[in-house]
Amino acid sequence: MRARAARLDRLRRANITVYRLVPSVIADYWLDCTGSVADGEFLDRYMRMLVQEDED
């Protein structure tokens, strides 16, 4: 569980780092989810979706 949380934290920080270089969006076709990296609520929701998908 801890390793998963660490991976998600790294993914989140990587997305934010890319966004700082160039405005970016996440388009996850598998989860049917699209949103701006700048939208903190979207990013939180997306990370929760990844956890749920990983658990299924």
C-alpha positions as CSV (number, residue, x, y, z in Angstrom):
1,M,0.0,0.0,0.0
2,R,2.8,2.4,0.9
3,A,4.6,1.7,-2.4
4,R,1.4,2.4,-4.3
5,A,0.9,5.7,-2.5
6,A,4.6,6.7,-3.2
7,R,4.1,5.9,-6.9
8,L,1.0,8.0,-7.1
9,D,2.7,10.8,-5.4
10,R,5.5,10.7,-7.9
11,L,3.1,10.6,-10.8
12,R,1.2,13.6,-9.4
13,R,4.4,15.6,-8.9
14,A,5.6,14.6,-12.4
15,N,2.3,15.8,-14.0
16,I,2.6,19.1,-12.1
17,T,6.2,19.5,-13.2
18,V,5.3,19.0,-16.8
19,Y,2.4,21.4,-16.4
20,R,4.8,24.1,-15.1
21,L,6.7,23.7,-18.4
22,V,3.6,23.7,-20.6
23,P,-0.1,23.7,-19.8
24,S,-1.2,20.1,-19.9
25,V,-4.2,17.8,-19.6
26,I,-4.7,14.2,-18.7
27,A,-6.6,12.2,-21.2
28,D,-7.0,8.7,-19.8
29,Y,-9.1,6.7,-22.4
30,W,-9.2,3.6,-20.2
31,L,-10.8,5.4,-17.4
32,D,-12.8,7.7,-19.7
33,C,-11.4,10.7,-17.9
34,T,-10.1,14.0,-19.1
35,G,-9.0,17.1,-17.2
36,S,-6.5,19.9,-16.7
37,V,-3.5,19.2,-14.5
38,A,-4.0,22.7,-13.0
39,D,-7.4,21.6,-11.6
40,G,-6.5,20.2,-8.1
41,E,-10.0,18.7,-7.6
42,F,-9.7,16.8,-10.9
43,L,-6.2,15.6,-10.1
44,D,-7.4,14.3,-6.7
45,R,-10.3,12.6,-8.3
46,Y,-8.1,11.1,-11.0
47,M,-5.6,9.7,-8.4
48,R,-8.5,8.1,-6.5
49,M,-9.7,6.6,-9.8
50,L,-6.2,5.1,-10.4
51,V,-6.2,3.6,-6.9
52,Q,-9.7,2.1,-7.4
53,E,-8.7,0.7,-10.9
54,D,-5.5,-0.8,-9.3
55,E,-7.6,-2.5,-6.6
56,D,-10.1,-4.1,-9.1
